Amino acid sequence: MATLASSSSVLFSSPHSNLTPPSLSPSRLSLSSSSHLSATLSSSLSISHSFVTTSRRFSPCSFSVKAIAADKKKVLIVNTNSGGHAVIGFYFAKELLGSGHEVTIMTVGEESSDKMKKTPFTRFSEIVSAGGKTVWGEPAEIAKVLEGSAFDVVLDNNGKNLDAVKPVADWAKSSGAKQFLFISSAGIYKPTEEPPHVEGDVVKADAGHVAVEKYIAEVFASWASFRPQYMIGSGNNKDCEEWFFDRIVRDRPVPIPGSGMQLTVISHVRDLSSMLTLAVEKPDAASGNIFNCVSDRAVTLDGLAKLCAQAAGRPVNIVHYDPKAAGVDAKKAFPFRNMHFYAEPRAAKDLLGWKSTTNLTEDLKERFEEYLKIGRDKKVIKFDLDDKILESLKVPVAV
């Protein structure tokens, strides 16, 4: 193992936190401005060095490193067995394996569970065929499930509160993990009059994810937390774009609460996995930071409906309503928040050099093809809440 490092620190104001408990609003932070390379070498290393060091920085005159074999990590993903976040672990595992890392994905529960009959779990053979390992078990019994195993990096993509995450974090610490990553949620931000949400914005103090972020900041020298919003991608088992497709292909009106101009963020899950992979491969840059795990463009709710219709090659009839006047709970009648709710990935761009690849126009075409492939356009679906809304608006619905 050869490690080369030359670094200095600079203090400045920033919207994201570094080594600071995440419940605080924007504050000053210390960010290492460094050149750091740590690699496991399989054969040769050659270095030519001549540089001048000052109290502020180093100025390399000649500095070259030739290394064969990158720094590959052993990564454990503790993955939820349901909900929209399950697909994050699936994509992350595949991307890590594609980059040469070793991956074990531990899914909560039992392999024989009915939950495993849904995507992305039905596609776990893709992880195995790429060289990954899959195991099942309860987080509270992680030491037993993974007895004798050790990992460089542990990602918890399951727990939503400290009771669920603490057994995993404590085991990771005791077993020698060098880095701990956590999938949090952008839903913990308090509503703001100045959207978008950026890293460092005030969060809900009583949110379970916040307690987890505080705990891992205290326990691990190298940690990072990622706050996703809505996501799309093959293998996702939580409705997002499907909600719109269900109505568009059946020539039904698409009821959207409010004006339809509310802004949100829809990210392809590959963007989330690429951000996580960069954190594994750039641990110093990621350490002690919160990352909004989202794409870098917002979309209006009406705009999303129109893009879904464009992907389906069908017209769309959008109707707007007041949930209170219609006598419905918008949280049950509509899959998105009835307000501006979007974040920006500033920290990932600044610290990790991450770039978004989400392209809703093209990504939704891919999703509609899969929608048709699984036959959901032929599935019998009840629209009871829609009908109640449309009746209150006196909007006719074709039988």
Disulfide bonds with the S-S distance in Angstrom:
none
